[in-house]
Every structure is written in C-alpha cells, then in structure tokens.
Amino acid sequence: MPTGWSEERCDGAGRTAGRRSAASPSPASSWLLCSFLLSSVAWRPLTAEDPCPEKCRCDWDTATVWCSDAGLAEVPAGLPPETVALHLENNYIRLVPEAAFAEMPHLRDLYLSHNRMETLASGALRHLGPELRLLDLSHNQLRRASRQDFGATRAKTRLFHNPWHCDCALQELVEALNLEPETVNGIVCETSVRGGGGGVGEGSRWEEPPGSQQQGEHAGQPLVKLLDAGVNFCSMQRKTTDVAMLVTMFVWFFMVIVYVVYYVRQNQAESRRHLEYLKSLPSPRKVPMETDTLSTGF
C-alpha cells in the first residue's frame, strides 16, 4: 500500500490521540510527552485518505517521493505537500504545468532528468520555494529558456545534455542561474544565432563541426567557453536589431523619396496638359466699344 506522511496529533487534554491508557499521567508530564512526540516524530505513514500518487513510492522516513522509471507522461497529481525530494527522472514527461509544484513549499530536490521536455511552460518553475537546493533538468530536449521561466530560484541547477539554441536569452539565463560547476561544460550549443561577436577575436578558436554553417557558427561548442572567450550573443542581437532598424529606415526613406518624385512628376504632367488645353482654345473676338462707335461717326 502506498505510504507517505502525516503529523502526530495530541488531544486537548495533552494525551496522544488514539493512545489513551487507563492510568493517565499528570497534565504536565502529558504535555511534555506530547511535545516530545511532535518534535521527534515529524512524519507518519499516510492513511488511505491521503495516499501516494499512482505509480509512485513514498518514503515517509526521508520525505521522498520516488516516481522515477514509472512510464509517466506528465507530472502526477496529488503529490504530498510535505515532500522534500521528488524523483521524476527516466520518464516520458514533455511539459511541466505552471502550477505543478505550487503546493510543495518544502521541496528541496527536484529531479526531472532523462525526460522528453522540449520547452518549459511559462511560470512552471516560478512556484518553487526558496528552500529548493537542487534542480536537475539534464538529458532532456530543451532548446530555449529564459530567466523568467525560472523565477528567483537560487538552487544548484543542471542543464547539460540538452540541444540548446544559444542566443541572448540563454546567455542571460546561464549568467543568472547557480549552475552546478562540474556540469557547465555540458551545456553545448547545438545551434546558435548567426553573426560575429568574439570580443577579442577568440570566439572561433574551437573548430566547428561539419555542417555547423547551417546551424550557426558556434554550434557544437560549450556555451560557457564561448562566453569566457568574449562571445556576446546579446550584442549580436542588438547589432541585428540595429541593422534591421537601419534597413527599415532606409526603405521608408526610399519610399518617401519615390513618392515625392512621383508626386512632382504627376503635377508637372498635369500642368503641361492644362497649358496645352488652354493653348488649344480659340482666341476671343474683340467686342466693339462705345468710343469706337463715336469715332466711326465722325
């Protein structure tokens, strides 16, 4: 039967619930005994009213939930709120819902390695409490992630063995997270943004693998080594944005010039047509004036 945890309870008289004896001790000794039980026996087996999730095993002595190698396609529901360590590795999980760990304030170790996650839901890891010490996301299919996805966690994080696309967002994430030192070289760019960026010309000192031209010039290289060599993916993004803005402004300016030229030519053509029309009109005949009549009579 699945097991878990529940706290020992004492009744209002200071005696342990369900363990009353005929010879009741004094109130003071009962209170001391109850306090001792509450402090020393923090976890008890779960009852049928509060079971372990299906396909999982709950170790009440260590507050650990084992759901590894269970063939899970998603994070199981009904995880005990008192869980300290949660093992979900070696499953088929593709997505972590936003509120999957919202009700687990005591979670310290979260293992999600060797799954099939391709992306992190927005806010999926934001609900992890400040007590989190280890977050293992290695050996998945993650390509993109940002600082906002991880919230304010300072847990030691594992991101190696994922097909990362190296860009400004990933650079900011790596610089913000508390990465496990012995695994940082395993964060390798499978693809990367195109363009230069080696601050001192060292950005390409590692030989690129065959076919990397289709994947970006930094494909196949450890991200941390690229950053140490002076490569700045955020400056690439800013340069790309600046170039795009310049091109847009040039196109806009060119369109304005073309419109002005077209407008002037159209006005000139209209003016010529109007002049030609006026020239084609017959000349008006001269109307005899009264003075002309008088002079003719004399």
C-alpha atoms as a printed R data frame, in Angstrom:
    type eleno elety resid chain resno       x       y       z
1   ATOM     1    CA   MET     A     1   0.000   0.000   0.000
2   ATOM     2    CA   PRO     A     2   1.385   3.481  -0.800
3   ATOM     3    CA   THR     A     3   2.816   5.353   2.147
4   ATOM     4    CA   GLY     A     4   3.534   8.995   2.959
5   ATOM     5    CA   TRP     A     5   3.464  11.335   5.880
6   ATOM     6    CA   SER     A     6   1.122  12.863   8.470
7   ATOM     7    CA   GLU     A     7   1.865  14.605  11.747
8   ATOM     8    CA   GLU     A     8   1.247  13.103  15.179
9   ATOM     9    CA   ARG     A     9  -1.707  14.787  16.834
10  ATOM    10    CA   CYS     A    10  -2.429  15.412  20.523
11  ATOM    11    CA   ASP     A    11  -5.842  15.969  22.005
12  ATOM    12    CA   GLY     A    12  -6.800  18.949  24.147
13  ATOM    13    CA   ALA     A    13  -6.001  17.133  27.423
14  ATOM    14    CA   GLY     A    14  -2.376  16.632  26.361
15  ATOM    15    CA   ARG     A    15  -2.653  12.895  25.704
16  ATOM    16    CA   THR     A    16  -1.635  11.304  22.394
17  ATOM    17    CA   ALA     A    17  -4.709  10.681  20.274
18  ATOM    18    CA   GLY     A    18  -5.534   7.043  19.926
19  ATOM    19    CA   ARG     A    19  -3.101   6.022  22.717
20  ATOM    20    CA   ARG     A    20  -5.003   6.706  25.926
21  ATOM    21    CA   SER     A    21  -4.344   4.435  28.821
22  ATOM    22    CA   ALA     A    22  -6.266   3.733  31.947
23  ATOM    23    CA   ALA     A    23  -3.670   5.387  34.169
24  ATOM    24    CA   SER     A    24  -3.449   8.883  32.751
25  ATOM    25    CA   PRO     A    25  -0.263  10.803  33.617
26  ATOM    26    CA   SER     A    26  -0.306  14.240  35.115
27  ATOM    27    CA   PRO     A    27  -1.107  17.190  32.813
28  ATOM    28    CA   ALA     A    28   2.487  18.464  32.945
29  ATOM    29    CA   SER     A    29   4.049  15.111  32.071
30  ATOM    30    CA   SER     A    30   1.426  14.531  29.371
31  ATOM    31    CA   TRP     A    31   2.220  17.876  27.790
32  ATOM    32    CA   LEU     A    32   5.955  17.144  27.832
33  ATOM    33    CA   LEU     A    33   5.368  13.711  26.299
34  ATOM    34    CA   CYS     A    34   3.162  15.172  23.588
35  ATOM    35    CA   SER     A    35   5.711  17.902  22.775
36  ATOM    36    CA   PHE     A    36   8.453  15.294  22.547
37  ATOM    37    CA   LEU     A    37   6.400  13.201  20.149
38  ATOM    38    CA   LEU     A    38   5.587  16.209  17.979
39  ATOM    39    CA   SER     A    39   9.229  17.246  17.714
40  ATOM    40    CA   SER     A    40  10.802  13.818  17.283
41  ATOM    41    CA   VAL     A    41   8.218  12.042  15.118
42  ATOM    42    CA   ALA     A    42   7.552  14.513  12.291
43  ATOM    43    CA   TRP     A    43   6.389  12.009   9.675
44  ATOM    44    CA   ARG     A    44   3.995   9.110   9.919
45  ATOM    45    CA   PRO     A    45   2.627   6.703   7.258
46  ATOM    46    CA   LEU     A    46  -0.157   8.173   5.172
47  ATOM    47    CA   THR     A    47  -3.615   6.788   5.643
48  ATOM    48    CA   ALA     A    48  -5.972   5.776   2.848
49  ATOM    49    CA   GLU     A    49  -7.401   9.295   2.972
50  ATOM    50    CA   ASP     A    50  -4.085  10.786   1.799
51  ATOM    51    CA   PRO     A    51  -2.310   8.218  -0.422
52  ATOM    52    CA   CYS     A    52   0.788   8.435  -2.566
53  ATOM    53    CA   PRO     A    53   0.290   9.232  -6.270
54  ATOM    54    CA   GLU     A    54  -0.281   6.262  -8.509
55  ATOM    55    CA   LYS     A    55   2.927   4.595  -9.789
56  ATOM    56    CA   CYS     A    56   4.941   6.404  -7.105
57  ATOM    57    CA   ARG     A    57   6.526   5.256  -3.860
58  ATOM    58    CA   CYS     A    58   6.663   7.489  -0.792
59  ATOM    59    CA   ASP     A    59   9.429   7.064   1.750
60  ATOM    60    CA   TRP     A    60   7.991   8.504   4.973
61  ATOM    61    CA   ASP     A    61  11.325   8.393   6.781
62  ATOM    62    CA   THR     A    62  13.071  10.786   4.359
63  ATOM    63    CA   ALA     A    63  10.040  12.660   2.966
64  ATOM    64    CA   THR     A    64  10.990  11.485  -0.530
65  ATOM    65    CA   VAL     A    65   8.630  10.647  -3.390
66  ATOM    66    CA   TRP     A    66  10.011   8.187  -5.942
67  ATOM    67    CA   CYS     A    67   8.292   8.361  -9.346
68  ATOM    68    CA   SER     A    68  11.315   7.500 -11.463
69  ATOM    69    CA   ASP     A    69  11.144   4.824 -14.189
70  ATOM    70    CA   ALA     A    70   7.357   4.802 -13.885
71  ATOM    71    CA   GLY     A    71   6.448   5.403 -17.530
72  ATOM    72    CA   LEU     A    72   4.855   8.751 -16.669
73  ATOM    73    CA   ALA     A    73   3.863  11.109 -19.485
74  ATOM    74    CA   GLU     A    74   3.097  14.003 -17.130
75  ATOM    75    CA   VAL     A    75   3.752  15.179 -13.597
76  ATOM    76    CA   PRO     A    76   1.486  13.099 -11.331
77  ATOM    77    CA   ALA     A    77  -1.309  14.781  -9.433
78  ATOM    78    CA   GLY     A    78  -1.756  14.544  -5.680
79  ATOM    79    CA   LEU     A    79   1.888  14.926  -4.657
80  ATOM    80    CA   PRO     A    80   2.162  15.268  -0.859
81  ATOM    81    CA   PRO     A    81   2.688  18.923   0.148
82  ATOM    82    CA   GLU     A    82   5.322  17.868   2.704
83  ATOM    83    CA   THR     A    83   7.589  16.381   0.021
84  ATOM    84    CA   VAL     A    84  11.253  17.294   0.415
85  ATOM    85    CA   ALA     A    85  12.733  15.331  -2.510
86  ATOM    86    CA   LEU     A    86  10.856  14.447  -5.700
87  ATOM    87    CA   HIS     A    87  12.252  11.985  -8.253
88  ATOM    88    CA   LEU     A    88  10.667  12.166 -11.715
89  ATOM    89    CA   GLU     A    89  13.660  11.117 -13.790
90  ATOM    90    CA   ASN     A    90  13.601   8.474 -16.546
91  ATOM    91    CA   ASN     A    91  10.034   9.088 -17.682
92  ATOM    92    CA   TYR     A    92   8.327  10.495 -20.775
93  ATOM    93    CA   ILE     A    93   7.300  13.902 -19.433
94  ATOM    94    CA   ARG     A    94   7.112  16.529 -22.185
95  ATOM    95    CA   LEU     A    95   5.717  19.504 -20.300
96  ATOM    96    CA   VAL     A    96   5.644  20.717 -16.695
97  ATOM    97    CA   PRO     A    97   2.358  22.561 -15.960
98  ATOM    98    CA   GLU     A    98   2.566  26.023 -14.453
99  ATOM    99    CA   ALA     A    99   1.161  25.051 -11.043
100 ATOM   100    CA   ALA     A   100   2.710  21.570 -10.806
101 ATOM   101    CA   PHE     A   101   4.784  22.399  -7.703
102 ATOM   102    CA   ALA     A   102   2.763  25.318  -6.322
103 ATOM   103    CA   GLU     A   103   1.611  23.341  -3.255
104 ATOM   104    CA   MET     A   104   5.030  21.974  -2.284
105 ATOM   105    CA   PRO     A   105   6.697  24.690  -0.165
106 ATOM   106    CA   HIS     A   106   9.241  22.314   1.441
107 ATOM   107    CA   LEU     A   107  10.620  20.878  -1.795
108 ATOM   108    CA   ARG     A   108  14.433  20.866  -1.762
109 ATOM   109    CA   ASP     A   109  15.477  18.443  -4.509
110 ATOM   110    CA   LEU     A   110  13.668  18.128  -7.843
111 ATOM   111    CA   TYR     A   111  14.892  15.560 -10.369
112 ATOM   112    CA   LEU     A   112  13.494  15.878 -13.912
113 ATOM   113    CA   SER     A   113  16.400  14.432 -15.891
114 ATOM   114    CA   HIS     A   114  16.066  11.903 -18.724
115 ATOM   115    CA   ASN     A   115  12.626  13.028 -19.855
116 ATOM   116    CA   ARG     A   116  11.373  14.480 -23.141
117 ATOM   117    CA   MET     A   117  10.782  18.112 -22.229
118 ATOM   118    CA   GLU     A   118  11.187  20.409 -25.227
119 ATOM   119    CA   THR     A   119  10.090  23.599 -23.534
120 ATOM   120    CA   LEU     A   120   9.176  24.964 -20.111
121 ATOM   121    CA   ALA     A   121   5.685  26.303 -19.556
122 ATOM   122    CA   SER     A   122   5.650  29.975 -18.641
123 ATOM   123    CA   GLY     A   123   5.991  30.121 -14.868
124 ATOM   124    CA   ALA     A   124   6.366  26.345 -14.460
125 ATOM   125    CA   LEU     A   125   9.285  26.768 -12.067
126 ATOM   126    CA   ARG     A   126   8.327  30.089 -10.507
127 ATOM   127    CA   HIS     A   127   6.384  28.428  -7.708
128 ATOM   128    CA   LEU     A   128   9.385  26.529  -6.396
129 ATOM   129    CA   GLY     A   129  10.034  27.703  -2.869
130 ATOM   130    CA   PRO     A   130  13.194  29.316  -1.513
131 ATOM   131    CA   GLU     A   131  14.192  26.025   0.121
132 ATOM   132    CA   LEU     A   132  14.941  24.401  -3.259
133 ATOM   133    CA   ARG     A   133  18.587  23.288  -3.322
134 ATOM   134    CA   LEU     A   134  18.839  21.168  -6.490
135 ATOM   135    CA   LEU     A   135  17.053  21.356  -9.845
136 ATOM   136    CA   ASP     A   136  18.020  18.703 -12.383
137 ATOM   137    CA   LEU     A   137  16.829  19.318 -15.965
138 ATOM   138    CA   SER     A   138  19.639  17.454 -17.697
139 ATOM   139    CA   HIS     A   139  19.174  14.932 -20.519
140 ATOM   140    CA   ASN     A   140  16.024  16.442 -21.984
141 ATOM   141    CA   GLN     A   141  15.124  18.083 -25.310
142 ATOM   142    CA   LEU     A   142  15.211  21.688 -24.123
143 ATOM   143    CA   ARG     A   143  16.191  24.230 -26.786
144 ATOM   144    CA   ARG     A   144  15.134  27.578 -25.364
145 ATOM   145    CA   ALA     A   145  14.628  29.033 -21.901
146 ATOM   146    CA   SER     A   146  14.708  32.424 -20.220
147 ATOM   147    CA   ARG     A   147  15.257  33.872 -16.768
148 ATOM   148    CA   GLN     A   148  11.523  34.459 -16.371
149 ATOM   149    CA   ASP     A   149  10.901  30.707 -16.651
150 ATOM   150    CA   PHE     A   150  12.970  30.014 -13.532
151 ATOM   151    CA   GLY     A   151  11.726  32.815 -11.315
152 ATOM   152    CA   ALA     A   152  14.030  33.757  -8.441
153 ATOM   153    CA   THR     A   153  15.362  30.302  -7.651
154 ATOM   154    CA   ARG     A   154  18.960  30.074  -6.429
155 ATOM   155    CA   ALA     A   155  19.070  26.282  -6.435
156 ATOM   156    CA   LYS     A   156  22.020  24.461  -7.933
157 ATOM   157    CA   THR     A   157  20.859  23.758 -11.474
158 ATOM   158    CA   ARG     A   158  21.788  21.131 -14.060
159 ATOM   159    CA   LEU     A   159  21.155  21.998 -17.721
160 ATOM   160    CA   PHE     A   160  23.659  19.790 -19.523
161 ATOM   161    CA   HIS     A   161  22.856  17.356 -22.347
162 ATOM   162    CA   ASN     A   162  20.087  19.408 -23.952
163 ATOM   163    CA   PRO     A   163  20.043  20.548 -27.604
164 ATOM   164    CA   TRP     A   164  20.316  24.233 -26.704
165 ATOM   165    CA   HIS     A   165  19.922  27.071 -29.177
166 ATOM   166    CA   CYS     A   166  22.461  29.627 -27.979
167 ATOM   167    CA   ASP     A   167  21.099  33.160 -28.050
168 ATOM   168    CA   CYS     A   168  20.797  36.188 -25.790
169 ATOM   169    CA   ALA     A   169  18.011  34.656 -23.650
170 ATOM   170    CA   LEU     A   170  20.078  31.548 -22.890
171 ATOM   171    CA   GLN     A   171  23.154  33.651 -22.141
172 ATOM   172    CA   GLU     A   172  21.217  35.757 -19.624
173 ATOM   173    CA   LEU     A   173  19.782  32.593 -18.063
174 ATOM   174    CA   VAL     A   174  23.193  30.938 -17.666
175 ATOM   175    CA   GLU     A   175  24.626  34.097 -16.140
176 ATOM   176    CA   ALA     A   176  21.748  34.343 -13.650
177 ATOM   177    CA   LEU     A   177  21.425  30.707 -12.513
178 ATOM   178    CA   ASN     A   178  23.527  28.929  -9.909
179 ATOM   179    CA   LEU     A   179  24.828  26.209 -12.228
180 ATOM   180    CA   GLU     A   180  26.483  23.081 -10.918
181 ATOM   181    CA   PRO     A   181  30.189  23.767 -11.679
182 ATOM   182    CA   GLU     A   182  31.105  20.252 -12.764
183 ATOM   183    CA   THR     A   183  28.338  20.194 -15.412
184 ATOM   184    CA   VAL     A   184  28.603  23.626 -17.045
185 ATOM   185    CA   ASN     A   185  30.789  22.371 -19.909
186 ATOM   186    CA   GLY     A   186  27.969  20.020 -20.859
187 ATOM   187    CA   ILE     A   187  25.783  22.984 -21.901
188 ATOM   188    CA   VAL     A   188  26.627  22.815 -25.615
189 ATOM   189    CA   CYS     A   189  25.187  24.896 -28.454
190 ATOM   190    CA   GLU     A   190  23.505  22.561 -30.904
191 ATOM   191    CA   THR     A   191  22.517  25.669 -32.884
192 ATOM   192    CA   SER     A   192  23.250  29.348 -32.383
193 ATOM   193    CA   VAL     A   193  22.368  32.759 -33.708
194 ATOM   194    CA   ARG     A   194  24.370  33.780 -36.734
195 ATOM   195    CA   GLY     A   195  26.924  36.567 -36.787
196 ATOM   196    CA   GLY     A   196  30.200  37.504 -35.147
197 ATOM   197    CA   GLY     A   197  30.623  38.519 -31.561
198 ATOM   198    CA   GLY     A   198  34.068  37.409 -30.428
199 ATOM   199    CA   GLY     A   199  35.180  40.403 -28.415
200 ATOM   200    CA   VAL     A   200  38.891  39.846 -28.977
201 ATOM   201    CA   GLY     A   201  38.799  37.554 -31.946
202 ATOM   202    CA   GLU     A   202  38.734  34.416 -29.829
203 ATOM   203    CA   GLY     A   203  35.142  33.449 -30.486
204 ATOM   204    CA   SER     A   204  36.085  30.827 -33.059
205 ATOM   205    CA   ARG     A   205  39.201  29.274 -31.581
206 ATOM   206    CA   TRP     A   206  37.411  25.915 -31.281
207 ATOM   207    CA   GLU     A   207  37.000  24.007 -34.511
208 ATOM   208    CA   GLU     A   208  33.432  23.899 -35.714
209 ATOM   209    CA   PRO     A   209  31.871  20.522 -36.510
210 ATOM   210    CA   PRO     A   210  30.856  19.616 -40.068
211 ATOM   211    CA   GLY     A   211  27.598  21.188 -41.137
212 ATOM   212    CA   SER     A   212  27.787  23.883 -38.486
213 ATOM   213    CA   GLN     A   213  27.383  26.615 -41.094
214 ATOM   214    CA   GLN     A   214  23.732  25.617 -41.342
215 ATOM   215    CA   GLN     A   215  23.390  25.691 -37.548
216 ATOM   216    CA   GLY     A   216  25.278  28.869 -36.688
217 ATOM   217    CA   GLU     A   217  28.989  29.420 -36.372
218 ATOM   218    CA   HIS     A   218  29.107  28.415 -32.687
219 ATOM   219    CA   ALA     A   219  27.266  25.103 -32.990
220 ATOM   220    CA   GLY     A   220  28.924  22.225 -31.158
221 ATOM   221    CA   GLN     A   221  30.804  24.452 -28.711
222 ATOM   222    CA   PRO     A   222  30.279  24.755 -24.931
223 ATOM   223    CA   LEU     A   223  28.362  27.912 -24.122
224 ATOM   224    CA   VAL     A   224  30.436  28.792 -21.068
225 ATOM   225    CA   LYS     A   225  33.683  28.607 -23.050
226 ATOM   226    CA   LEU     A   226  32.206  30.860 -25.707
227 ATOM   227    CA   LEU     A   227  31.227  33.420 -23.089
228 ATOM   228    CA   ASP     A   228  34.666  33.220 -21.466
229 ATOM   229    CA   ALA     A   229  36.219  33.825 -24.898
230 ATOM   230    CA   GLY     A   230  34.303  37.068 -25.296
231 ATOM   231    CA   VAL     A   231  31.364  35.966 -27.414
232 ATOM   232    CA   ASN     A   232  28.317  38.048 -26.557
233 ATOM   233    CA   PHE     A   233  25.058  36.767 -28.012
234 ATOM   234    CA   CYS     A   234  23.193  39.767 -26.630
235 ATOM   235    CA   SER     A   235  25.425  42.185 -28.565
236 ATOM   236    CA   MET     A   236  24.727  40.101 -31.678
237 ATOM   237    CA   GLN     A   237  21.038  40.540 -31.065
238 ATOM   238    CA   ARG     A   238  21.428  44.277 -30.552
239 ATOM   239    CA   LYS     A   239  23.535  44.578 -33.717
240 ATOM   240    CA   THR     A   240  20.969  42.589 -35.648
241 ATOM   241    CA   THR     A   241  18.227  44.828 -34.287
242 ATOM   242    CA   ASP     A   242  20.200  47.965 -35.189
243 ATOM   243    CA   VAL     A   243  20.817  46.702 -38.710
244 ATOM   244    CA   ALA     A   244  17.141  45.830 -39.075
245 ATOM   245    CA   MET     A   245  16.177  49.319 -37.899
246 ATOM   246    CA   LEU     A   246  18.625  50.939 -40.332
247 ATOM   247    CA   VAL     A   247  17.318  48.843 -43.212
248 ATOM   248    CA   THR     A   248  13.745  49.713 -42.244
249 ATOM   249    CA   MET     A   249  14.561  53.417 -42.061
250 ATOM   250    CA   PHE     A   250  16.340  53.283 -45.418
251 ATOM   251    CA   VAL     A   251  13.395  51.522 -47.059
252 ATOM   252    CA   TRP     A   252  10.995  54.041 -45.532
253 ATOM   253    CA   PHE     A   253  13.146  56.985 -46.672
254 ATOM   254    CA   PHE     A   254  13.439  55.482 -50.162
255 ATOM   255    CA   MET     A   255   9.658  55.086 -50.372
256 ATOM   256    CA   VAL     A   256   9.181  58.712 -49.305
257 ATOM   257    CA   ILE     A   257  11.620  59.915 -51.984
258 ATOM   258    CA   VAL     A   258   9.906  57.771 -54.617
259 ATOM   259    CA   TYR     A   259   6.531  59.178 -53.610
260 ATOM   260    CA   VAL     A   260   7.773  62.775 -53.712
261 ATOM   261    CA   VAL     A   261   9.314  62.256 -57.172
262 ATOM   262    CA   TYR     A   262   6.147  60.605 -58.400
263 ATOM   263    CA   TYR     A   263   4.008  63.435 -56.962
264 ATOM   264    CA   VAL     A   264   6.164  66.144 -58.603
265 ATOM   265    CA   ARG     A   265   6.133  64.392 -61.959
266 ATOM   266    CA   GLN     A   266   2.404  63.935 -61.799
267 ATOM   267    CA   ASN     A   267   1.937  67.645 -61.065
268 ATOM   268    CA   GLN     A   268   4.244  68.584 -63.926
269 ATOM   269    CA   ALA     A   269   2.315  66.356 -66.305
270 ATOM   270    CA   GLU     A   270  -0.973  67.843 -65.145
271 ATOM   271    CA   SER     A   271   0.390  71.356 -65.604
272 ATOM   272    CA   ARG     A   272   1.556  70.592 -69.142
273 ATOM   273    CA   ARG     A   273  -1.794  69.115 -70.055
274 ATOM   274    CA   HIS     A   274  -3.554  72.166 -68.647
275 ATOM   275    CA   LEU     A   275  -1.342  74.545 -70.629
276 ATOM   276    CA   GLU     A   276  -1.848  72.585 -73.813
277 ATOM   277    CA   TYR     A   277  -5.586  72.700 -73.251
278 ATOM   278    CA   LEU     A   278  -5.510  76.455 -72.774
279 ATOM   279    CA   LYS     A   279  -3.481  76.899 -75.958
280 ATOM   280    CA   SER     A   280  -5.955  74.828 -77.915
281 ATOM   281    CA   LEU     A   281  -8.851  77.129 -77.018
282 ATOM   282    CA   PRO     A   282  -9.879  79.695 -79.797
283 ATOM   283    CA   SER     A   283  -8.887  83.303 -79.241
284 ATOM   284    CA   PRO     A   284 -11.808  85.510 -78.025
285 ATOM   285    CA   ARG     A   285 -13.174  88.062 -80.574
286 ATOM   286    CA   LYS     A   286 -12.794  91.769 -79.819
287 ATOM   287    CA   VAL     A   287 -16.091  93.396 -78.720
288 ATOM   288    CA   PRO     A   288 -16.655  96.983 -80.190
289 ATOM   289    CA   MET     A   289 -16.529  99.650 -77.536
290 ATOM   290    CA   GLU     A   290 -18.751 102.798 -77.370
291 ATOM   291    CA   THR     A   291 -15.784 105.050 -78.065
292 ATOM   292    CA   ASP     A   292 -15.096 103.135 -81.234
293 ATOM   293    CA   THR     A   293 -18.671 103.762 -82.429
294 ATOM   294    CA   LEU     A   294 -18.461 107.516 -81.819
295 ATOM   295    CA   SER     A   295 -15.178 107.818 -83.593
296 ATOM   296    CA   THR     A   296 -16.578 105.991 -86.599
297 ATOM   297    CA   GLY     A   297 -19.482 108.524 -86.891
298 ATOM   298    CA   PHE     A   298 -17.136 111.471 -87.191
